């Protein structure tokens, strides 16, 4: 649900959808189209002078739109629906919300909580640095708080209602879209997200603590003289003045930061940073055991045991009011409930914005973006299905021919070679279809460059249009 910039000042707020029962190794590859565009949420501009009220109205609008958008899935989650599996068998299915991939502000929006409250637990901002996990903020707790706020002030009295909501840890939404959704609780389907909760947390806080404690000049010098391996980024000018840093840069800095600051910071400071890095690396594993989950908890506890050294060094002056730090307490419970957190990374969904939003938007005429994006995706999906159908048909024909040939070979009693394995269907699901230049074809026919072409010619062009009767396409 990140905002995607299409072109110029045009923006979209896309909602992507996928199936949790798709294998994570397939869903995590953007080329396999594991995520599809479900809708483009409106980004409205309100006339109220108070920006807080405008934010309240935008949050309510988002939940209202999601409530209508997900109503078919909510019905299927309530009473079930017959669906066919890949081999054609009909199955009675339910569609609860398994996971919602978003960054921290959007998680608060979805959970209907304020930014100073955890969207997963009942912890408030002053409790974000506690070395233990607070009780989960279940849907019942949030709905009870909303009912209390509505009893004190009417929701239409925006400013007074916002004061009550701020005290109760709410964002002002009175009808969350997940309220009537069965088997779907925000404290369960909002999972830790690797790109923002791990890598962005490191860059915004850990790296800045190290730069402050060791000195920007010293850190930059050490990074500038590093002998990096092939395929790894080199920071020839250091890291303290980097701008527009990507997630890949965050990962690269994490690889070297311990060696760079070793000997320049107090021992407990180094232990705290090292413990957080251990936690992030172990948490990105594809599978877990009870022993590895125990090690994960020990790494986080080791950070909390040594984090006072960061305060003593002056790198952290205020309280530990870091929302992403509090969310780390929910990593192990999330793994036990929903599996490895790497499958819920926003890397794939943000890359899907390019395929589902930016490419279709650039293929149009810069007018009526939303309708043209929908038309582009609809046509692309039909082309994908056609390619898939023809590929499956051709594979079936090859199998039949292979069986006939094999029978003949066995009748002759000769040795034969085994047939190569069929290529994956995914190899034929290319992101883009080849585009034929019918203007060039018509020009070649006019010049006689294709002597074997059937006459009369069925492809011709004017100065602005090329028509081919063989395919019925117009450019």
FENFEN-V282966 format. One record per backbone hydrogen bond with DSSP energy under -0.5 kcal/mol. NH is the residue of the N-H (numbers start at 1). CO is the residue of the C=O. If there is no record, write none. Layout:
[[NH & CO] [NH & CO]]
//
This chain:
[[4 & 12] [6 & 4] [6 & 10] [7 & 10] [10 & 7] [12 & 4] [13 & 41] [14 & 2] [14 & 12] [15 & 39] [17 & 36] [22 & 19] [26 & 23] [27 & 23] [28 & 24] [29 & 26] [30 & 28] [32 & 29] [33 & 30] [34 & 29] [36 & 17] [38 & 15] [39 & 15] [41 & 13] [41 & 39] [44 & 42] [51 & 49] [54 & 50] [55 & 51] [56 & 52] [57 & 53] [58 & 54] [59 & 55] [60 & 56] [61 & 57] [62 & 58] [63 & 59] [64 & 60] [65 & 61] [66 & 62] [67 & 63] [68 & 64] [69 & 65] [70 & 66] [71 & 68] [74 & 70] [75 & 71] [76 & 72] [77 & 73] [78 & 74] [79 & 75] [80 & 75] [80 & 76] [81 & 93] [83 & 91] [85 & 89] [88 & 85] [91 & 83] [93 & 81] [93 & 91] [98 & 96] [100 & 189] [102 & 100] [107 & 103] [108 & 104] [109 & 105] [110 & 106] [111 & 107] [112 & 108] [112 & 109] [113 & 108] [114 & 169] [117 & 114] [118 & 123] [122 & 135] [125 & 116] [127 & 124] [128 & 125] [130 & 127] [137 & 120] [138 & 136] [142 & 138] [143 & 139] [144 & 140] [145 & 141] [146 & 142] [147 & 143] [148 & 144] [149 & 145] [150 & 146] [151 & 147] [152 & 148] [153 & 149] [157 & 154] [158 & 156] [161 & 157] [162 & 158] [163 & 159] [164 & 160] [165 & 161] [166 & 162] [167 & 163] [168 & 164] [169 & 165] [170 & 165] [171 & 112] [179 & 176] [181 & 178] [182 & 180] [184 & 181] [188 & 185] [189 & 185] [190 & 186] [191 & 100] [191 & 189] [197 & 193] [198 & 194] [199 & 194] [200 & 195] [201 & 196] [202 & 198] [203 & 199] [204 & 200] [205 & 201] [206 & 201] [207 & 202] [209 & 205] [210 & 206] [211 & 207] [212 & 208] [213 & 209] [214 & 210] [215 & 211] [219 & 215] [220 & 216] [221 & 217] [222 & 218] [223 & 219] [224 & 220] [225 & 221] [226 & 223] [228 & 226] [232 & 229] [235 & 223] [236 & 234] [238 & 235] [242 & 239] [250 & 246] [251 & 247] [252 & 248] [253 & 249] [254 & 250] [255 & 251] [256 & 252] [256 & 253] [257 & 253] [260 & 256] [261 & 257] [262 & 258] [264 & 261] [265 & 261] [270 & 266] [271 & 267] [272 & 268] [273 & 269] [274 & 270] [275 & 271] [276 & 272] [277 & 273] [278 & 274] [279 & 275] [280 & 276] [281 & 277] [282 & 278] [283 & 279] [284 & 280] [284 & 281] [285 & 282] [293 & 289] [294 & 290] [295 & 291] [296 & 292] [297 & 293] [298 & 294] [299 & 295] [300 & 296] [301 & 297] [302 & 298] [303 & 299] [304 & 300] [305 & 301] [306 & 302] [306 & 303] [307 & 303] [309 & 306] [310 & 307] [311 & 307] [312 & 308] [313 & 309] [314 & 311] [315 & 310] [316 & 310] [321 & 319] [322 & 320] [323 & 321] [325 & 322] [326 & 322] [327 & 323] [328 & 324] [328 & 325] [329 & 326] [330 & 327] [331 & 328] [334 & 330] [335 & 331] [336 & 332] [337 & 333] [338 & 334] [339 & 335] [341 & 283] [343 & 340] [344 & 341] [345 & 342] [348 & 345] [349 & 345] [350 & 346] [351 & 347] [352 & 348] [353 & 349] [354 & 350] [354 & 351] [355 & 351] [356 & 352] [357 & 353] [358 & 353] [359 & 354] [361 & 357] [362 & 358] [363 & 359] [364 & 361] [372 & 368] [373 & 369] [374 & 370] [375 & 371] [376 & 372] [377 & 373] [378 & 374] [379 & 375] [380 & 376] [381 & 377] [382 & 378] [383 & 379] [384 & 380] [385 & 381] [386 & 382] [387 & 383] [388 & 384] [389 & 385] [390 & 386] [391 & 387] [392 & 388] [393 & 389] [394 & 390] [395 & 391] [396 & 392] [397 & 393] [398 & 394] [399 & 395] [400 & 396] [401 & 397] [402 & 398] [403 & 399] [404 & 400] [405 & 401] [406 & 402] [407 & 403] [408 & 404] [409 & 405] [410 & 406] [411 & 407] [412 & 408] [413 & 409] [414 & 409] [427 & 424] [428 & 425] [429 & 426] [430 & 428] [436 & 434] [438 & 436] [441 & 437] [442 & 438] [443 & 439] [444 & 440] [445 & 441] [446 & 442] [447 & 443] [448 & 444] [448 & 445] [449 & 444] [450 & 444] [451 & 449] [453 & 450] [460 & 467] [462 & 465] [467 & 460] [468 & 473] [469 & 458] [472 & 468] [473 & 468] [475 & 466]]
//
